[in-house]
Amino acid sequence: MEGYRKFVKEFGCCVCGKKQVDAHHLDSVGMGNKRKSMIEDYSCVPLCRQHHQEWHQIGDLSFSGKYSINLWKICYQLNKNWRKSEGA
């Protein structure tokens, strides 16, 4: 999983293109052992700190509408590219 998060962080922010990003989880990661779930780790996209915080403040629908962006579609493309890079 750490390899996938590192892969995601190689891309710029989905909104503004800034290079320093967080791996934002589209599925909630929760606390404790739940944070180690494979499914949730593969649902992350690169967002800079500003946009990551904004997403948490206004929620997915408002964020997607404001920036005309589909983070799930980006997530799908990242997963597809990750599998190719891993030789799957």
C-alpha positions as CSV (number, residue, x, y, z in Angstrom):
1,M,0.0,0.0,0.0
2,E,2.8,2.4,0.8
3,G,4.0,2.0,-2.7
4,Y,0.7,3.1,-4.1
5,R,0.4,6.2,-1.9
6,K,4.0,7.1,-3.0
7,F,2.9,6.6,-6.6
8,V,-0.1,8.9,-6.1
9,K,2.1,11.6,-4.5
10,E,4.3,11.7,-7.7
11,F,1.4,13.6,-9.4
12,G,0.5,17.2,-8.8
13,C,-2.7,18.3,-7.1
14,C,-5.8,17.3,-9.2
15,V,-7.1,20.9,-8.9
16,C,-4.1,23.3,-9.1
17,G,-1.1,21.2,-10.0
18,K,1.0,22.0,-7.0
19,K,3.7,19.3,-6.6
20,Q,3.6,18.9,-2.8
21,V,0.4,16.8,-2.1
22,D,-1.4,14.7,0.3
23,A,-2.8,11.3,-0.7
24,H,-6.4,12.1,-0.1
25,H,-8.6,9.1,0.6
26,L,-12.0,9.2,-1.2
27,D,-13.2,6.4,1.2
28,S,-12.9,7.2,4.8
29,V,-9.9,5.6,6.4
30,G,-11.1,5.7,10.0
31,M,-8.8,5.2,13.0
32,G,-6.6,2.5,14.3
33,N,-6.3,-0.8,12.4
34,K,-8.9,0.3,9.9
35,R,-6.3,2.6,8.5
36,K,-4.4,-0.4,7.0
37,S,-7.3,-1.5,4.7
38,M,-6.2,-2.2,1.2
39,I,-9.4,-1.0,-0.4
40,E,-9.2,2.4,1.2
41,D,-5.5,2.9,0.3
42,Y,-6.3,2.4,-3.3
43,S,-9.0,5.1,-3.2
44,C,-6.6,8.0,-2.9
45,V,-5.9,11.0,-5.2
46,P,-3.3,13.8,-5.0
47,L,-4.6,17.0,-3.4
48,C,-2.4,19.9,-2.1
49,R,-2.9,20.7,1.5
50,Q,-5.2,23.7,0.7
51,H,-7.5,21.6,-1.5
52,H,-7.4,18.6,0.8
53,Q,-8.6,20.8,3.7
54,E,-11.2,22.4,1.5
55,W,-12.6,19.0,0.5
56,H,-13.1,18.1,4.1
57,Q,-14.8,21.4,4.8
58,I,-17.3,21.5,1.9
59,G,-17.6,17.8,1.1
60,D,-17.3,15.8,-2.1
61,L,-20.3,17.1,-4.0
62,S,-19.6,20.8,-3.4
63,F,-15.9,20.3,-4.1
64,S,-16.6,18.4,-7.4
65,G,-19.1,21.0,-8.5
66,K,-16.9,24.0,-7.6
67,Y,-13.9,22.6,-9.6
68,S,-15.8,20.6,-12.2
69,I,-13.7,17.6,-11.3
70,N,-14.6,13.9,-10.8
71,L,-12.1,12.6,-8.2
72,W,-13.4,9.0,-8.6
73,K,-12.6,9.1,-12.3
74,I,-9.1,10.4,-11.5
75,C,-8.8,7.6,-8.9
76,Y,-9.7,5.0,-11.5
77,Q,-7.1,6.3,-13.9
78,L,-4.4,6.3,-11.2
79,N,-5.3,2.7,-10.3
80,K,-5.1,1.7,-13.9
81,N,-1.7,3.3,-14.4
82,W,-0.5,1.9,-11.1
83,R,-1.4,-1.7,-12.3
84,K,0.4,-1.1,-15.6
85,S,3.5,0.2,-13.8
86,E,3.5,-2.9,-11.5
87,G,3.2,-5.2,-14.5
88,A,-0.2,-6.5,-13.5
